[in-house]
Amino acid sequence: MHTLAEAGVATGMMTEAMKNAVTTALNGVSVDVFEIITVALPIGLGIAGVFIAIRLGVNFFRSLAN
């Protein structure tokens, strides 16, 4: 008769295979997130720059009007 440990069933603790699977999955997610950031960050900074420039321009012309 096999015990739970021999059958590979986790009894409250993670097995090495489970640890490796979780580590691999999280490493894959972190790589994907950094790839998305490297694509989205320049676009987001450009859009934010446009809105900041518009806000500063409007404030400048309001100050001239007063």
PDB file with SEQRES, HELIX, SHEET and CRYST1 records, atoms N, CA, C and O in Angstrom:
SEQRES   1 A   66  MET HIS THR LEU ALA GLU ALA GLY VAL ALA THR GLY MET          
SEQRES   2 A   66  MET THR GLU ALA MET LYS ASN ALA VAL THR THR ALA LEU          
SEQRES   3 A   66  ASN GLY VAL SER VAL ASP VAL PHE GLU ILE ILE THR VAL          
SEQRES   4 A   66  ALA LEU PRO ILE GLY LEU GLY ILE ALA GLY VAL PHE ILE          
SEQRES   5 A   66  ALA ILE ARG LEU GLY VAL ASN PHE PHE ARG SER LEU ALA          
SEQRES   6 A   66  ASN                                                          
HELIX    1 AA1 GLU A   16  ALA A   65  1                                  50    
CRYST1    1.000    1.000    1.000  90.00  90.00  90.00 P 1           1          
ATOM      1  N   MET A   1       0.844  -1.180   0.000  1.00  0.00           N  
ATOM      2  CA  MET A   1       0.000   0.000   0.000  1.00  0.00           C  
ATOM      3  C   MET A   1       0.891   1.245   0.000  1.00  0.00           C  
ATOM      4  O   MET A   1       1.869   1.309   0.744  1.00  0.00           O  
ATOM      5  N   HIS A   2       0.554   2.228  -0.831  1.00  0.00           N  
ATOM      6  CA  HIS A   2       1.326   3.461  -0.945  1.00  0.00           C  
ATOM      7  C   HIS A   2       0.857   4.488   0.072  1.00  0.00           C  
ATOM      8  O   HIS A   2      -0.332   4.592   0.374  1.00  0.00           O  
ATOM      9  N   THR A   3       1.818   5.245   0.596  1.00  0.00           N  
ATOM     10  CA  THR A   3       1.449   6.360   1.464  1.00  0.00           C  
ATOM     11  C   THR A   3       1.194   7.590   0.597  1.00  0.00           C  
ATOM     12  O   THR A   3       1.485   7.594  -0.599  1.00  0.00           O  
ATOM     13  N   LEU A   4       0.650   8.624   1.216  1.00  0.00           N  
ATOM     14  CA  LEU A   4       0.369   9.852   0.472  1.00  0.00           C  
ATOM     15  C   LEU A   4       1.651  10.467  -0.079  1.00  0.00           C  
ATOM     16  O   LEU A   4       1.662  10.958  -1.208  1.00  0.00           O  
ATOM     17  N   ALA A   5       2.728  10.448   0.700  1.00  0.00           N  
ATOM     18  CA  ALA A   5       3.993  11.030   0.259  1.00  0.00           C  
ATOM     19  C   ALA A   5       4.560  10.265  -0.931  1.00  0.00           C  
ATOM     20  O   ALA A   5       5.127  10.862  -1.846  1.00  0.00           O  
ATOM     21  N   GLU A   6       4.405   8.945  -0.916  1.00  0.00           N  
ATOM     22  CA  GLU A   6       4.910   8.150  -2.033  1.00  0.00           C  
ATOM     23  C   GLU A   6       4.102   8.397  -3.296  1.00  0.00           C  
ATOM     24  O   GLU A   6       4.643   8.326  -4.400  1.00  0.00           O  
ATOM     25  N   ALA A   7       2.817   8.686  -3.150  1.00  0.00           N  
ATOM     26  CA  ALA A   7       1.959   8.923  -4.304  1.00  0.00           C  
ATOM     27  C   ALA A   7       2.141  10.327  -4.864  1.00  0.00           C  
ATOM     28  O   ALA A   7       1.571  10.642  -5.909  1.00  0.00           O  
ATOM     29  N   GLY A   8       2.914  11.176  -4.203  1.00  0.00           N  
ATOM     30  CA  GLY A   8       3.166  12.530  -4.684  1.00  0.00           C  
ATOM     31  C   GLY A   8       2.098  13.520  -4.289  1.00  0.00           C  
ATOM     32  O   GLY A   8       2.027  14.612  -4.853  1.00  0.00           O  
ATOM     33  N   VAL A   9       1.265  13.160  -3.329  1.00  0.00           N  
ATOM     34  CA  VAL A   9       0.204  14.047  -2.878  1.00  0.00           C  
ATOM     35  C   VAL A   9       0.782  14.974  -1.813  1.00  0.00           C  
ATOM     36  O   VAL A   9       1.428  14.523  -0.867  1.00  0.00           O  
ATOM     37  N   ALA A  10       0.545  16.264  -1.976  1.00  0.00           N  
ATOM     38  CA  ALA A  10       1.049  17.233  -1.003  1.00  0.00           C  
ATOM     39  C   ALA A  10       0.178  17.179   0.243  1.00  0.00           C  
ATOM     40  O   ALA A  10      -1.051  17.198   0.160  1.00  0.00           O  
ATOM     41  N   THR A  11       0.815  17.112   1.366  1.00  0.00           N  
ATOM     42  CA  THR A  11       0.086  17.061   2.630  1.00  0.00           C  
ATOM     43  C   THR A  11       0.324  18.347   3.405  1.00  0.00           C  
ATOM     44  O   THR A  11       0.851  18.314   4.518  1.00  0.00           O  
ATOM     45  N   GLY A  12      -0.056  19.470   2.830  1.00  0.00           N  
ATOM     46  CA  GLY A  12       0.104  20.753   3.495  1.00  0.00           C  
ATOM     47  C   GLY A  12       1.385  21.468   3.128  1.00  0.00           C  
ATOM     48  O   GLY A  12       1.561  22.629   3.498  1.00  0.00           O  
ATOM     49  N   MET A  13       2.283  20.818   2.415  1.00  0.00           N  
ATOM     50  CA  MET A  13       3.530  21.443   2.016  1.00  0.00           C  
ATOM     51  C   MET A  13       3.661  21.339   0.498  1.00  0.00           C  
ATOM     52  O   MET A  13       3.179  20.387  -0.116  1.00  0.00           O  
ATOM     53  N   MET A  14       4.309  22.312  -0.083  1.00  0.00           N  
ATOM     54  CA  MET A  14       4.490  22.287  -1.530  1.00  0.00           C  
ATOM     55  C   MET A  14       5.610  21.327  -1.896  1.00  0.00           C  
ATOM     56  O   MET A  14       6.655  21.301  -1.247  1.00  0.00           O  
ATOM     57  N   THR A  15       5.387  20.550  -2.926  1.00  0.00           N  
ATOM     58  CA  THR A  15       6.438  19.677  -3.427  1.00  0.00           C  
ATOM     59  C   THR A  15       7.405  20.505  -4.271  1.00  0.00           C  
ATOM     60  O   THR A  15       7.109  21.648  -4.620  1.00  0.00           O  
ATOM     61  N   GLU A  16       8.537  19.938  -4.591  1.00  0.00           N  
ATOM     62  CA  GLU A  16       9.516  20.641  -5.427  1.00  0.00           C  
ATOM     63  C   GLU A  16       8.936  20.946  -6.801  1.00  0.00           C  
ATOM     64  O   GLU A  16       9.199  22.007  -7.366  1.00  0.00           O  
ATOM     65  N   ALA A  17       8.152  20.024  -7.339  1.00  0.00           N  
ATOM     66  CA  ALA A  17       7.539  20.253  -8.648  1.00  0.00           C  
ATOM     67  C   ALA A  17       6.580  21.430  -8.596  1.00  0.00           C  
ATOM     68  O   ALA A  17       6.514  22.228  -9.531  1.00  0.00           O  
ATOM     69  N   MET A  18       5.832  21.535  -7.497  1.00  0.00           N  
ATOM     70  CA  MET A  18       4.897  22.656  -7.346  1.00  0.00           C  
ATOM     71  C   MET A  18       5.665  23.967  -7.210  1.00  0.00           C  
ATOM     72  O   MET A  18       5.277  24.976  -7.800  1.00  0.00           O  
ATOM     73  N   LYS A  19       6.741  23.960  -6.443  1.00  0.00           N  
ATOM     74  CA  LYS A  19       7.555  25.174  -6.284  1.00  0.00           C  
ATOM     75  C   LYS A  19       8.137  25.610  -7.626  1.00  0.00           C  
ATOM     76  O   LYS A  19       8.124  26.792  -7.970  1.00  0.00           O  
ATOM     77  N   ASN A  20       8.648  24.635  -8.376  1.00  0.00           N  
ATOM     78  CA  ASN A  20       9.209  24.961  -9.688  1.00  0.00           C  
ATOM     79  C   ASN A  20       8.143  25.496 -10.631  1.00  0.00           C  
ATOM     80  O   ASN A  20       8.405  26.423 -11.396  1.00  0.00           O  
ATOM     81  N   ALA A  21       6.944  24.925 -10.586  1.00  0.00           N  
ATOM     82  CA  ALA A  21       5.861  25.387 -11.457  1.00  0.00           C  
ATOM     83  C   ALA A  21       5.449  26.813 -11.121  1.00  0.00           C  
ATOM     84  O   ALA A  21       5.249  27.634 -12.017  1.00  0.00           O  
ATOM     85  N   VAL A  22       5.322  27.110  -9.830  1.00  0.00           N  
ATOM     86  CA  VAL A  22       4.932  28.461  -9.403  1.00  0.00           C  
ATOM     87  C   VAL A  22       6.034  29.458  -9.757  1.00  0.00           C  
ATOM     88  O   VAL A  22       5.747  30.550 -10.247  1.00  0.00           O  
ATOM     89  N   THR A  23       7.279  29.094  -9.513  1.00  0.00           N  
ATOM     90  CA  THR A  23       8.403  29.980  -9.835  1.00  0.00           C  
ATOM     91  C   THR A  23       8.463  30.264 -11.332  1.00  0.00           C  
ATOM     92  O   THR A  23       8.641  31.411 -11.742  1.00  0.00           O  
ATOM     93  N   THR A  24       8.314  29.227 -12.141  1.00  0.00           N  
ATOM     94  CA  THR A  24       8.340  29.404 -13.591  1.00  0.00           C  
ATOM     95  C   THR A  24       7.191  30.293 -14.055  1.00  0.00           C  
ATOM     96  O   THR A  24       7.381  31.167 -14.900  1.00  0.00           O  
ATOM     97  N   ALA A  25       6.000  30.068 -13.501  1.00  0.00           N  
ATOM     98  CA  ALA A  25       4.840  30.863 -13.885  1.00  0.00           C  
ATOM     99  C   ALA A  25       5.024  32.328 -13.513  1.00  0.00           C  
ATOM    100  O   ALA A  25       4.739  33.213 -14.321  1.00  0.00           O  
ATOM    101  N   LEU A  26       5.496  32.592 -12.304  1.00  0.00           N  
ATOM    102  CA  LEU A  26       5.674  33.983 -11.865  1.00  0.00           C  
ATOM    103  C   LEU A  26       6.794  34.676 -12.645  1.00  0.00           C  
ATOM    104  O   LEU A  26       6.694  35.865 -12.947  1.00  0.00           O  
ATOM    105  N   ASN A  27       7.847  33.946 -12.968  1.00  0.00           N  
ATOM    106  CA  ASN A  27       8.908  34.533 -13.792  1.00  0.00           C  
ATOM    107  C   ASN A  27       8.376  34.887 -15.173  1.00  0.00           C  
ATOM    108  O   ASN A  27       8.721  35.931 -15.728  1.00  0.00           O  
ATOM    109  N   GLY A  28       7.538  34.023 -15.725  1.00  0.00           N  
ATOM    110  CA  GLY A  28       6.939  34.310 -17.025  1.00  0.00           C  
ATOM    111  C   GLY A  28       6.041  35.535 -16.985  1.00  0.00           C  
ATOM    112  O   GLY A  28       6.046  36.350 -17.907  1.00  0.00           O  
ATOM    113  N   VAL A  29       5.269  35.659 -15.910  1.00  0.00           N  
ATOM    114  CA  VAL A  29       4.388  36.820 -15.757  1.00  0.00           C  
ATOM    115  C   VAL A  29       5.218  38.095 -15.631  1.00  0.00           C  
ATOM    116  O   VAL A  29       4.883  39.115 -16.235  1.00  0.00           O  
ATOM    117  N   SER A  30       6.298  38.044 -14.852  1.00  0.00           N  
ATOM    118  CA  SER A  30       7.108  39.259 -14.678  1.00  0.00           C  
ATOM    119  C   SER A  30       7.756  39.679 -15.990  1.00  0.00           C  
ATOM    120  O   SER A  30       7.858  40.873 -16.273  1.00  0.00           O  
ATOM    121  N   VAL A  31       8.193  38.718 -16.792  1.00  0.00           N  
ATOM    122  CA  VAL A  31       8.767  39.056 -18.097  1.00  0.00           C  
ATOM    123  C   VAL A  31       7.714  39.706 -18.987  1.00  0.00           C  
ATOM    124  O   VAL A  31       7.998  40.693 -19.666  1.00  0.00           O  
ATOM    125  N   ASP A  32       6.500  39.161 -18.987  1.00  0.00           N  
ATOM    126  CA  ASP A  32       5.428  39.724 -19.797  1.00  0.00           C  
ATOM    127  C   ASP A  32       5.065  41.139 -19.342  1.00  0.00           C  
ATOM    128  O   ASP A  32       4.833  42.019 -20.171  1.00  0.00           O  
ATOM    129  N   VAL A  33       5.018  41.354 -18.037  1.00  0.00           N  
ATOM    130  CA  VAL A  33       4.675  42.679 -17.509  1.00  0.00           C  
ATOM    131  C   VAL A  33       5.728  43.705 -17.911  1.00  0.00           C  
ATOM    132  O   VAL A  33       5.387  44.819 -18.309  1.00  0.00           O  
ATOM    133  N   PHE A  34       7.003  43.341 -17.810  1.00  0.00           N  
ATOM    134  CA  PHE A  34       8.051  44.279 -18.192  1.00  0.00           C  
ATOM    135  C   PHE A  34       8.030  44.565 -19.689  1.00  0.00           C  
ATOM    136  O   PHE A  34       8.340  45.682 -20.104  1.00  0.00           O  
ATOM    137  N   GLU A  35       7.671  43.575 -20.508  1.00  0.00           N  
ATOM    138  CA  GLU A  35       7.556  43.814 -21.942  1.00  0.00           C  
ATOM    139  C   GLU A  35       6.420  44.789 -22.236  1.00  0.00           C  
ATOM    140  O   GLU A  35       6.557  45.672 -23.083  1.00  0.00           O  
ATOM    141  N   ILE A  36       5.300  44.625 -21.536  1.00  0.00           N  
ATOM    142  CA  ILE A  36       4.171  45.540 -21.723  1.00  0.00           C  
ATOM    143  C   ILE A  36       4.551  46.944 -21.278  1.00  0.00           C  
ATOM    144  O   ILE A  36       4.201  47.919 -21.941  1.00  0.00           O  
ATOM    145  N   ILE A  37       5.266  47.058 -20.161  1.00  0.00           N  
ATOM    146  CA  ILE A  37       5.675  48.371 -19.669  1.00  0.00           C  
ATOM    147  C   ILE A  37       6.595  49.057 -20.671  1.00  0.00           C  
ATOM    148  O   ILE A  37       6.456  50.256 -20.916  1.00  0.00           O  
ATOM    149  N   THR A  38       7.535  48.310 -21.256  1.00  0.00           N  
ATOM    150  CA  THR A  38       8.465  48.932 -22.196  1.00  0.00           C  
ATOM    151  C   THR A  38       7.754  49.402 -23.453  1.00  0.00           C  
ATOM    152  O   THR A  38       8.234  50.314 -24.126  1.00  0.00           O  
ATOM    153  N   VAL A  39       6.611  48.795 -23.785  1.00  0.00           N  
ATOM    154  CA  VAL A  39       5.843  49.244 -24.945  1.00  0.00           C  
ATOM    155  C   VAL A  39       4.935  50.406 -24.563  1.00  0.00           C  
ATOM    156  O   VAL A  39       4.843  51.389 -25.299  1.00  0.00           O  
ATOM    157  N   ALA A  40       4.264  50.300 -23.415  1.00  0.00           N  
ATOM    158  CA  ALA A  40       3.244  51.275 -23.039  1.00  0.00           C  
ATOM    159  C   ALA A  40       3.810  52.551 -22.423  1.00  0.00           C  
ATOM    160  O   ALA A  40       3.200  53.612 -22.550  1.00  0.00           O  
ATOM    161  N   LEU A  41       4.948  52.473 -21.765  1.00  0.00           N  
ATOM    162  CA  LEU A  41       5.473  53.642 -21.059  1.00  0.00           C  
ATOM    163  C   LEU A  41       5.776  54.820 -21.981  1.00  0.00           C  
ATOM    164  O   LEU A  41       5.359  55.936 -21.671  1.00  0.00           O  
ATOM    165  N   PRO A  42       6.477  54.631 -23.092  1.00  0.00           N  
ATOM    166  CA  PRO A  42       6.727  55.786 -23.955  1.00  0.00           C  
ATOM    167  C   PRO A  42       5.448  56.411 -24.514  1.00  0.00           C  
ATOM    168  O   PRO A  42       5.355  57.630 -24.657  1.00  0.00           O  
ATOM    169  N   ILE A  43       4.473  55.572 -24.826  1.00  0.00           N  
ATOM    170  CA  ILE A  43       3.202  56.090 -25.341  1.00  0.00           C  
ATOM    171  C   ILE A  43       2.490  56.876 -24.250  1.00  0.00           C  
ATOM    172  O   ILE A  43       1.976  57.965 -24.502  1.00  0.00           O  
ATOM    173  N   GLY A  44       2.457  56.326 -23.034  1.00  0.00           N  
ATOM    174  CA  GLY A  44       1.800  57.002 -21.920  1.00  0.00           C  
ATOM    175  C   GLY A  44       2.474  58.316 -21.564  1.00  0.00           C  
ATOM    176  O   GLY A  44       1.803  59.299 -21.252  1.00  0.00           O  
ATOM    177  N   LEU A  45       3.800  58.333 -21.609  1.00  0.00           N  
ATOM    178  CA  LEU A  45       4.515  59.582 -21.328  1.00  0.00           C  
ATOM    179  C   LEU A  45       4.231  60.634 -22.391  1.00  0.00           C  
ATOM    180  O   LEU A  45       4.107  61.819 -22.082  1.00  0.00           O  
ATOM    181  N   GLY A  46       4.130  60.199 -23.643  1.00  0.00           N  
ATOM    182  CA  GLY A  46       3.801  61.144 -24.717  1.00  0.00           C  
ATOM    183  C   GLY A  46       2.419  61.747 -24.545  1.00  0.00           C  
ATOM    184  O   GLY A  46       2.230  62.952 -24.716  1.00  0.00           O  
ATOM    185  N   ILE A  47       1.454  60.902 -24.205  1.00  0.00           N  
ATOM    186  CA  ILE A  47       0.084  61.396 -23.992  1.00  0.00           C  
ATOM    187  C   ILE A  47       0.042  62.326 -22.793  1.00  0.00           C  
ATOM    188  O   ILE A  47      -0.595  63.378 -22.852  1.00  0.00           O  
ATOM    189  N   ALA A  48       0.707  61.958 -21.704  1.00  0.00           N  
ATOM    190  CA  ALA A  48       0.731  62.818 -20.518  1.00  0.00           C  
ATOM    191  C   ALA A  48       1.413  64.145 -20.831  1.00  0.00           C  
ATOM    192  O   ALA A  48       0.983  65.194 -20.351  1.00  0.00           O  
ATOM    193  N   GLY A  49       2.471  64.102 -21.632  1.00  0.00           N  
ATOM    194  CA  GLY A  49       3.164  65.338 -22.014  1.00  0.00           C  
ATOM    195  C   GLY A  49       2.268  66.281 -22.798  1.00  0.00           C  
ATOM    196  O   GLY A  49       2.310  67.495 -22.598  1.00  0.00           O  
ATOM    197  N   VAL A  50       1.457  65.726 -23.689  1.00  0.00           N  
ATOM    198  CA  VAL A  50       0.528  66.553 -24.467  1.00  0.00           C  
ATOM    199  C   VAL A  50      -0.473  67.232 -23.540  1.00  0.00           C  
ATOM    200  O   VAL A  50      -0.722  68.430 -23.670  1.00  0.00           O  
ATOM    201  N   PHE A  51      -1.052  66.474 -22.600  1.00  0.00           N  
ATOM    202  CA  PHE A  51      -2.027  67.074 -21.685  1.00  0.00           C  
ATOM    203  C   PHE A  51      -1.385  68.127 -20.784  1.00  0.00           C  
ATOM    204  O   PHE A  51      -2.004  69.154 -20.504  1.00  0.00           O  
ATOM    205  N   ILE A  52      -0.164  67.893 -20.330  1.00  0.00           N  
ATOM    206  CA  ILE A  52       0.522  68.883 -19.500  1.00  0.00           C  
ATOM    207  C   ILE A  52       0.815  70.141 -20.312  1.00  0.00           C  
ATOM    208  O   ILE A  52       0.661  71.256 -19.811  1.00  0.00           O  
ATOM    209  N   ALA A  53       1.235  69.966 -21.561  1.00  0.00           N  
ATOM    210  CA  ALA A  53       1.503  71.127 -22.413  1.00  0.00           C  
ATOM    211  C   ALA A  53       0.235  71.931 -22.655  1.00  0.00           C  
ATOM    212  O   ALA A  53       0.272  73.162 -22.642  1.00  0.00           O  
ATOM    213  N   ILE A  54      -0.875  71.261 -22.872  1.00  0.00           N  
ATOM    214  CA  ILE A  54      -2.151  71.966 -23.086  1.00  0.00           C  
ATOM    215  C   ILE A  54      -2.536  72.725 -21.825  1.00  0.00           C  
ATOM    216  O   ILE A  54      -2.953  73.881 -21.901  1.00  0.00           O  
ATOM    217  N   ARG A  55      -2.400  72.085 -20.662  1.00  0.00           N  
ATOM    218  CA  ARG A  55      -2.765  72.741 -19.407  1.00  0.00           C  
ATOM    219  C   ARG A  55      -1.882  73.965 -19.161  1.00  0.00           C  
ATOM    220  O   ARG A  55      -2.383  75.018 -18.766  1.00  0.00           O  
ATOM    221  N   LEU A  56      -0.569  73.835 -19.392  1.00  0.00           N  
ATOM    222  CA  LEU A  56       0.329  74.979 -19.199  1.00  0.00           C  
ATOM    223  C   LEU A  56       0.026  76.088 -20.203  1.00  0.00           C  
ATOM    224  O   LEU A  56       0.088  77.266 -19.853  1.00  0.00           O  
ATOM    225  N   GLY A  57      -0.299  75.729 -21.442  1.00  0.00           N  
ATOM    226  CA  GLY A  57      -0.643  76.734 -22.443  1.00  0.00           C  
ATOM    227  C   GLY A  57      -1.907  77.488 -22.083  1.00  0.00           C  
ATOM    228  O   GLY A  57      -1.955  78.712 -22.207  1.00  0.00           O  
ATOM    229  N   VAL A  58      -2.927  76.775 -21.640  1.00  0.00           N  
ATOM    230  CA  VAL A  58      -4.181  77.422 -21.247  1.00  0.00           C  
ATOM    231  C   VAL A  58      -3.926  78.349 -20.058  1.00  0.00           C  
ATOM    232  O   VAL A  58      -4.416  79.478 -20.044  1.00  0.00           O  
ATOM    233  N   ASN A  59      -3.169  77.890 -19.067  1.00  0.00           N  
ATOM    234  CA  ASN A  59      -2.871  78.740 -17.901  1.00  0.00           C  
ATOM    235  C   ASN A  59      -2.070  79.977 -18.314  1.00  0.00           C  
ATOM    236  O   ASN A  59      -2.287  81.062 -17.774  1.00  0.00           O  
ATOM    237  N   PHE A  60      -1.151  79.820 -19.263  1.00  0.00           N  
ATOM    238  CA  PHE A  60      -0.363  80.950 -19.722  1.00  0.00           C  
ATOM    239  C   PHE A  60      -1.261  81.998 -20.398  1.00  0.00           C  
ATOM    240  O   PHE A  60      -1.145  83.190 -20.111  1.00  0.00           O  
ATOM    241  N   PHE A  61      -2.135  81.566 -21.273  1.00  0.00           N  
ATOM    242  CA  PHE A  61      -3.006  82.516 -21.960  1.00  0.00           C  
ATOM    243  C   PHE A  61      -4.033  83.123 -21.030  1.00  0.00           C  
ATOM    244  O   PHE A  61      -4.441  84.265 -21.235  1.00  0.00           O  
ATOM    245  N   ARG A  62      -4.464  82.390 -20.009  1.00  0.00           N  
ATOM    246  CA  ARG A  62      -5.359  82.980 -18.994  1.00  0.00           C  
ATOM    247  C   ARG A  62      -4.633  84.079 -18.234  1.00  0.00           C  
ATOM    248  O   ARG A  62      -5.221  85.116 -17.924  1.00  0.00           O  
ATOM    249  N   SER A  63      -3.345  83.855 -17.931  1.00  0.00           N  
ATOM    250  CA  SER A  63      -2.599  84.871 -17.196  1.00  0.00           C  
ATOM    251  C   SER A  63      -2.397  86.121 -18.053  1.00  0.00           C  
ATOM    252  O   SER A  63      -2.350  87.228 -17.515  1.00  0.00           O  
ATOM    253  N   LEU A  64      -2.278  85.969 -19.363  1.00  0.00           N  
ATOM    254  CA  LEU A  64      -2.154  87.119 -20.246  1.00  0.00           C  
ATOM    255  C   LEU A  64      -3.465  87.883 -20.349  1.00  0.00           C  
ATOM    256  O   LEU A  64      -3.461  89.104 -20.498  1.00  0.00           O  
ATOM    257  N   ALA A  65      -4.582  87.177 -20.271  1.00  0.00           N  
ATOM    258  CA  ALA A  65      -5.890  87.807 -20.413  1.00  0.00           C  
ATOM    259  C   ALA A  65      -6.247  88.653 -19.189  1.00  0.00           C  
ATOM    260  O   ALA A  65      -7.049  89.582 -19.289  1.00  0.00           O  
ATOM    261  N   ASN A  66      -5.666  88.343 -18.063  1.00  0.00           N  
ATOM    262  CA  ASN A  66      -6.022  89.096 -16.831  1.00  0.00           C  
ATOM    263  C   ASN A  66      -5.288  90.360 -16.785  1.00  0.00           C  
ATOM    264  O   ASN A  66      -5.446  91.131 -15.838  1.00  0.00           O  
TER     265      ASN A  66                                                      
END                                                                             
